Amino acid sequence: MPRVCIQTEDFDLHAETTALRLGDGGVGAVVAFVGTVREHSGGQAVTGMELEHYPGMTEAAIEAMVDEAFARFDIRAAKVIHRVGRLEARDQIVLVLVASAHRGQAFQACEFLMDYLKTQAPFWKKEHTPDGARWVDARVSDDQALARWGIAGSNAR
């Protein structure tokens, strides 16, 4: 099973969780994060989002993130699915799954991967609003979340 999938099609949380645990009786916890397209951003209505990436480069960067999670935490499996292309409000964007023997390591690794994805993964996001489209910049709060793991974000000086 691939650890990283970049795709246009939606994903099934139950199917992905089942596949992650398959054949590993040592899994005692699975933590999942599902990110969705919000209907509002910055006080403005959002009708959809467009996500772009560099094929090959994006997968390699996320694979390196997953390797780092395995180095930092006692986890048994991890999977990241990130969608690209045009998405509508309320659509699923990202799935991060982490399996471990105990919940603490799974929660930490999942949060680490999401903090890393929000700031370091090479994706470009454009929000569509009733007033037109706008590119989404990285937020300082995302970099601050990443900093707690000892990693400087894109806004670091």
Secondary structure, DSSP 8 states (H G I E B T S, - for coil): --SEEEESS---HHHHHHHHHTT-TT--EEEEEEEE--SEETTEE--EEEEEE-TTHHHHHHHHHHHHHHHHS--SEEEEEEE-EEEETT-EEEEEEEEESSHHHHHHHHHHHHHHHHHHS-EEEEEEETTEEEE----HHHHHHHHTTT---TT--
